[in-house]
Every structure is written in C-alpha cells, then in structure tokens.
Amino acid sequence: MPSTSRPAPQVTDTSSSEDAGGTTLRRLRDHLGPLVLQVECAPQSEDVLIGRQVIHDPCEPVPAQADGVLLAVGASPEREDFLEAVRQAGAARYSAVVVKARGRDLAAASAAARAAGVALLVIPDDMPWRHLDALVTAATSASGPAQDTYTSIGMGDLFPLANAIAYQVGGAITIEDPLGHVLAYSNLPHQEIDEIRRQGILGRQTPDRPTNLDEYQRVIRADGPVRFDIPDTKHINRLAVAVRAGPQLLGLLWALDGNPALGDGAEAALEEAAKVTALHLLRARSHRDPDRWSRGEALASLLDGAVSGRTAAAQLGIAGDTATTVVAFAQAAPEEMPGLGGARIVDLVGLYCEAWHPQALCTTTGGLVYALLPTRTDPGAERRVVKFAENVVTTVQRSAGLALQAGIGVPAARLDEVPNGRRTADRVLRALAGDPQAPTVATVSDVRSRVTLMEFTERGTSSVDLPPGPVQRIVEHDAEHGTTYAQSLLAYLDAFGEAIPAAARLAVHENTLRYRIRRIQELFDLDLDDPDTRLVAWLQLRLHQIAG
C-alpha cells in the first residue's frame, strides 16, 4: 500500500481472542517465524493476548481497540508522528505495534513502545502489508487447541483436514489419491501456491509433467517424507509423504515449501498428519459400504453367543472355519463410556479393522468396543494383533483425547469359538482395570495369574457346606473393629513368611508385624505351620482383595 494514500482508520475482519486462552504474541511469533516477524521489545511479556489488526495511517488518530495490533502502514520508526501513534496505542490498550524498519534506527521507537507498554514488532521491508494482515488473520483464527490435534474435524471431512494440516506443517497442502486425483486442498490465505497447484485445483488432477511418475514412485517407496527441490523458479519446492494403512497405499500428502519457508518441524508434522489422514481416507471410502451397520449387529449377536457360527458366517460373509481373534476396548477411566466418545472409538476401531483385513469387523455391545480380526496361525500372529491394539489405543488418545485399554482374547479356530474369545478378552480387560500398574494392552498370557484368580472368584464358594473359616472371621473382625489383620496376613504370606519385607510393604516395624501374626493365630485359630492352611488362607485373601 503506498505511503501517499490516506485511508480512514479501519479494523480488519479477523478473529479476536474469543476461544479459550486466545492467541498470544509468543504463539504468533512462533507460528510466523523470525523471517516474518521480529519482536523488538515486549514490555508486557510475550504472553499478552493478540486481538484484531488495525490498519493505521500516520496522519490519522489511533482508534480504540483493546488487545489490538496496530499496523503502521507507511510509517517511519524515527519520525515523531509514528512515536505519537505508539503512545496513543498504549493509551488505547493495544498489545502491539508493527512497523517496517526500512534501514532506520529503532532505538527511539523501542523506547516509546516500552514507555507505552506495547510490543514493537518489525516485519521485512519487502513484505506487503496485505500479506501480513492475512498471515496474522490465519494464525489467530486457526490457533485453537482443537486445530492443533485434529480433534475438531469430522471423520472424512477432507477439506477442513487439509486446512488443519496446512496450519500444522506451515505450507499449502494437497490431499491426493494414489493416481494423482486431487481429493482436497487447503485454502489458508497466507500460504503461497504455484501454477502446478493452481492447475491441479482447477482440474482436480495433478498436471501431466515428465517428472510425475518418478516423483510419485519416490514418495511411495520412501519410509517417510520426501523433499523435492524444483529448479524452475516459477514453481515451488515440495515436501510429500505417502498415506498408508498398514501396507495399503491410500494416497499422498503434498506440502508447498514456499514463502514463508517450511520450518524445521515440517517433516515430522507432515508424517504425523499422514497417520491422521489415513483414518479420514478410510472413512471416506467406507461410506460406499451400506451393509456395515447390519454386519456390526450380526457380530454383536455372535459375540454374545446368540447365533451359531454357521448363521454368523452367512450374515458376516466369513467362512465358518476362519481363524479369528477378538480384541476388546474400554476407556481406562472408571466412568461409563460417554456416547460421543464411544462413537468416536467405534469409528476409529472400524477404520483400523478395514486396514487390517477386508473381513475384519467391529461393533459395540455392553459398553465395550470389540474388533474381530481374521488371523493366521503362524508364530508372529499374536504380536501383530498386539500391534493392532497398540495402534488403536495410541490413535484414539492422540485424535480423540480418550485413554483406552485393550484386552486380547484367545484365538478362535472357528467362528463357533468366538464367544469364548470374547469372554477371555473381557477378563483381560477386567484384570487390567484392577491393576494401576498394568499396561494399556495385554493378552490373556500377560495377565494369566490374575485372570485365573478372577475365574475362582466367579465360580463362587466351595460346593461343600462349611461354616465360616478363619479368613472369613478375620475379614468380619476387620470390618467391625477397624483392624488390618487381613492386610497384614496377606502381606506376610506374599513374602513367604518373611517379616522384614512384609513389614516394609506395610510401613510398620517388623516386630509389630510379628505380634500381629501371633495375635491372628491366637484369635482365629489359624495354623500357619500347615502348608494347606497357608495356601487356602492366601488364596481366600487374594480373592477377597480382587473381589473388593
């Protein structure tokens, strides 16, 4: 904008800091980078909130705009009219004033800004003011935490996803299928594009170029992002990564490395974005499957044992002798799964199932989410299922902010055996929920001892009608008198009768524990010299602990 023009003061139509926390000067600086924005001074710290931009002519008074950013168009940092504008900005409670140095000394401007309590920001002389205005607008409107973690984007909404990725990576983004068809593209106003991208958007297809095949093959064969330095000055360099679900190629992400240039974290950001994009591409593709819901209902009936394997095979389109494994997912928090969170989990588990195998399915029943995975019988099959569950848990945590645990059931050789696999998966989940030190994913082998004890608990008491024994009387005594005899005895038996480690576990003196053990034997007629008595006492105490 030429300095001779004298426009009336105006407030640009941008997002003020309305969402939680707002946008701070520090965040704005980190987003735009030092090539675009230099913070000359920040007397109120860089944690001040950034509000709307105000385009200001030096000959006009500064309008009121709390937390605003004054864009001093046509100003010289040494002139008195600019220094007066800085003072007025401070009085009007602006957060920052932006100026171009144009080779001038900034000492006077810095002093005025410090005295006025506003930040002084400097941009390159050759940057158009309209470009800066668009940059700040995009940064302040796209900086909410939901954008940072992709959680606000509906599954399969590729255009909002492209904008979110463009914000994270720092360059214009195109989402393509493996054949180069443009599925979606970003439209953030501050990110530069070139003629190749422009033609791709208009034609919804990457323009035919001699180097296309080689470039696509490089991206597809690579394990991570690939950078392309294009010698033609009319075209912008690119960063690309393949989007995969397991071994399956779903598409490609292309990022333009233009002006401003991509930062040091662009490759990592693009690689992370590819994982999220895979879920969205799978969801977009799954809309072509109208029978998905009915198969989920059929799977729920099979898991409950309500239908035979033969009936389920016909409903699910899976051979009755297919080997499968059931994986059960539950939220790690003790409260019930909320409706929205549960739907999100089903969605993501379903997408991972589709990537695992065309006949893999998922459903929800009894407040849990179940995946039925066709599996092979080779030695590495269990490890692959564990990896599947770990990927789901990690993705749900990252994408939806929900902590999950996963229990893997025993493999089923036929669909008739699936209900048993579901029961063991449920027991693994219960074992994980009862242990604060437990991992997020486990097989029945990982928690075999605890599952076995839970089995004993579920089977109930002995079939022989016996009067209450010593352990029952100890538990009742503790409940009535507030003693800790049961806890002390269990710690003592856990330590194989060694008082020192047992006392350390209970945080009491070893002589205190020895006294308690003597009192327990006297009060409840418990003979700890008898090995059968020790075994039964320990087992009953452990079952009581698990049940309680």
Secondary structure, DSSP 8 states (H G I E B T S, - for coil): --TT-----EE-----S-STT--BHHHHHHHH-TTT-EEEE-TT-TTSB---EEEE-TTS-----TT-EEEETT--TTSHHHHHHHHHHHHTT-SEEEEE-TT---HHHHHHHHHHT-EEEEE-TTS-HHHHHHHHHHHHHS-SHHHHHTTTS-TT-HHHHHHHHHHHHSS-EEEE-TT-BEEEE---TTS---HHHHHHHHHTB----TTHHHHHHHHHH-SS-EEE----TTS-EEEEEEEEETTEEEEEEEEEE-SS---TTHHHHHHHHHHHHHHHHHHHHHTT-TTHHHHHHHHHHHHTT-S-HHHHHHHHT--TT--EEEEEEEESSSS---HHHHHHHHHHHHHHHHHH-TT-EEEEETTEEEEEEE---STTHHHHHHHHHHHHHHHHHHHH---EEEEE---BSSGGGHHHHHHHHHHHHHHHHT-TT--SEEETTTTHHHHHHHHHHHH-S-SS-----HHHHHHHHHHHH---HHHHHHHHHHTTT-HHHHHHHHTS-HHHHHHHHHHHHHHHT--TTSHHHHHHHHHHHHHHHHH-
